[in-house]
Amino acid sequence: MIELKTSDMEQIFANRFAVGPNGRTALRGRLEHLRRLGTPIGVQQGQGRAAKFGWRQSLTLAAAVELLNVGLTPDHAHRIVSAGDAELIQTFAMLPFNTGTALLDAVESGIVPELATATLLVTADAFSGLRGEGVSPAVSIISWRMPCEAADLPSELHTSRVALNLASVTIEYMRAMSRALDFPKGEIVASFQEWAVQNVHHP
């Protein structure tokens, strides 16, 4: 199963967001800030030990970095993905196109299947009092299995400040990994599917 280093993660996100040499220091600083805050959970590190990123850690970090990209601070992004960690991991593992060749087709084309939607919603009140003790942001994950009209959407979506399509996050992360690290897309997808099978029932 694929396991990555800190430098690999930096390369992947630099590729994903077209960060040039002049922007790498800022990107590295934001990733280090997230790590100091505790995102992602479960990265093995310590004195003399290099950090290691499995699928759980890398996908959680991918979601956090996507939140940074739309303007959130590392503190906000950390609190949001931490609040929804268990559900977030289960959602990644259970994405509806994670069978057969559908995922590989999506990674090859960059097109998310219309009905393969899982959306991380961050409601407006998630941004109030985040620095207060015991305050958790309002986070929910909505899965849609059929097309929805705006009037049919959950009320929290209409007031949400941020909505991330987790299927798109997954696909774009895999595509960036392939480009940045020269990994075959088939190998990436196979590794992810192996992890997903184990984590649907054993997060």
C-alpha positions in Angstrom: 0.0 0.0 0.0 1.3 3.5 -0.9 3.0 5.3 2.0 4.3 8.8 1.4 6.8 11.2 3.0 6.4 14.9 4.0 8.4 16.0 0.9 6.1 13.8 -1.3 3.0 15.6 0.1 4.5 19.0 -0.6 5.2 17.9 -4.2 1.7 16.7 -4.7 0.0 19.8 -3.4 2.4 22.0 -5.3 1.4 20.2 -8.5 -2.3 20.2 -7.6 -2.5 23.9 -7.2 0.3 24.9 -9.7 2.5 26.4 -6.9 5.8 27.5 -8.5 9.2 27.8 -6.8 8.4 31.2 -5.4 5.3 29.8 -3.6 6.8 26.7 -2.2 8.0 28.2 1.1 4.5 29.5 1.8 3.0 26.1 1.0 5.5 24.3 3.2 4.7 26.7 6.0 1.0 26.0 5.8 1.5 22.3 5.7 3.8 22.5 8.7 1.2 24.7 10.5 -1.5 22.0 9.9 0.9 19.4 11.2 1.6 21.3 14.4 -2.1 21.7 15.0 -2.6 17.9 14.6 -3.8 17.5 11.0 -3.7 14.9 9.8 -4.3 12.5 12.7 -2.1 9.5 12.9 1.1 10.7 11.2 4.0 8.8 12.7 6.6 11.2 13.9 8.9 12.0 16.7 12.5 12.3 17.5 14.4 10.5 14.7 11.2 9.3 13.0 10.1 10.6 9.6 6.4 11.3 9.2 4.5 8.8 7.1 1.3 9.4 5.2 -1.0 6.5 4.4 -4.4 7.0 2.6 -6.2 8.1 5.8 -3.6 10.8 6.5 -3.2 12.0 2.9 -6.9 12.3 2.1 -7.6 14.1 5.3 -4.8 16.5 4.5 -6.1 16.8 0.9 -9.4 18.0 2.3 -7.7 20.4 4.7 -5.6 21.9 1.9 -8.6 22.3 -0.3 -10.2 24.4 2.5 -7.0 26.5 2.6 -7.3 27.0 -1.1 -10.7 28.6 -0.8 -9.5 31.0 1.8 -9.7 29.4 5.2 -6.9 29.6 7.7 -5.0 26.6 8.9 -6.8 26.8 12.2 -10.2 26.7 10.6 -9.2 23.9 8.3 -7.8 21.8 11.2 -10.8 22.3 13.4 -13.2 21.4 10.5 -11.5 18.2 9.4 -10.9 17.1 13.0 -14.5 17.6 13.9 -15.6 15.3 11.0 -12.6 12.9 11.0 -14.3 9.6 11.5 -17.2 10.4 9.0 -14.8 11.9 6.6 -12.7 8.7 6.4 -15.7 6.5 6.1 -17.0 8.7 3.2 -13.7 8.5 1.3 -13.7 4.8 1.8 -17.3 4.4 0.6 -17.4 6.7 -2.4 -19.9 5.1 -4.7 -17.6 4.9 -7.8 -15.0 3.0 -5.8 -15.8 -0.3 -7.7 -14.6 -1.9 -10.9 -12.9 0.5 -13.3 -15.1 3.5 -12.5 -12.6 5.1 -10.3 -9.7 4.5 -12.7 -11.8 5.9 -15.5 -12.5 9.1 -13.4 -8.8 9.5 -12.5 -7.8 9.1 -16.1 -10.4 11.6 -17.4 -10.6 14.0 -14.4 -14.4 13.8 -14.7 -16.3 13.0 -11.5 -19.4 10.8 -12.2 -22.5 12.9 -11.7 -24.1 10.5 -9.2 -20.8 9.9 -7.3 -21.3 12.8 -5.0 -20.4 13.2 -1.3 -20.2 16.8 -0.1 -18.6 18.1 3.0 -20.7 21.0 4.2 -19.3 23.6 6.6 -22.1 25.8 7.8 -21.7 29.5 8.5 -21.7 29.1 12.3 -18.5 27.0 12.0 -16.6 30.2 11.8 -17.8 31.7 15.1 -15.9 31.0 18.2 -13.4 28.6 16.8 -10.7 29.7 19.2 -13.0 29.1 22.2 -12.5 26.0 24.3 -14.9 23.2 23.6 -16.3 24.8 20.5 -16.6 22.5 17.5 -17.5 23.7 14.0 -20.7 22.6 12.4 -19.7 20.0 9.9 -21.8 17.5 8.0 -21.4 15.2 5.0 -24.2 14.8 2.6 -24.3 12.0 0.0 -26.5 12.3 -3.0 -27.5 9.3 -5.1 -29.7 11.2 -7.6 -29.8 14.6 -9.2 -31.3 17.3 -6.8 -33.0 20.6 -7.5 -31.9 23.5 -5.4 -35.3 23.5 -3.6 -34.8 19.9 -2.5 -31.3 20.4 -1.0 -30.9 20.2 2.8 -31.5 23.6 4.4 -27.9 23.7 5.8 -26.6 23.7 2.3 -28.2 27.0 1.5 -26.5 28.6 4.5 -23.2 26.8 4.2 -20.0 28.8 3.7 -18.0 26.0 2.1 -19.1 22.9 0.2 -16.4 20.4 -0.9 -17.1 17.6 -3.3 -15.1 14.8 -1.7 -15.2 12.7 -4.9 -13.5 15.6 -6.7 -11.0 16.0 -3.9 -10.1 12.3 -4.2 -9.7 12.3 -8.0 -7.7 15.5 -8.2 -5.4 14.3 -5.4 -4.7 11.1 -7.2 -4.1 12.9 -10.5 -1.7 15.2 -8.8 0.1 12.3 -7.1 0.5 10.6 -10.5 1.9 13.8 -12.1 4.2 14.8 -9.2 5.6 11.4 -8.2 5.4 9.7 -11.6 3.2 6.9 -10.1 1.0 4.9 -12.5 -2.7 5.8 -12.1 -3.6 2.2 -12.0 -1.2 1.5 -9.1 -2.6 4.5 -7.2 -6.2 3.4 -7.7 -5.5 -0.2 -6.7 -3.8 0.9 -3.5 -6.7 3.2 -2.6 -9.3 0.5 -3.3 -7.3 -1.9 -1.1 -7.3 0.6 1.7 -11.0 1.4 1.2 -12.0 -2.2 1.6 -10.2 -2.4 4.9 -11.6 0.9 6.2 -15.2 0.7 5.3 -15.7 -1.6 8.3 -12.5 -0.9 10.2 -11.7 2.9 10.2 
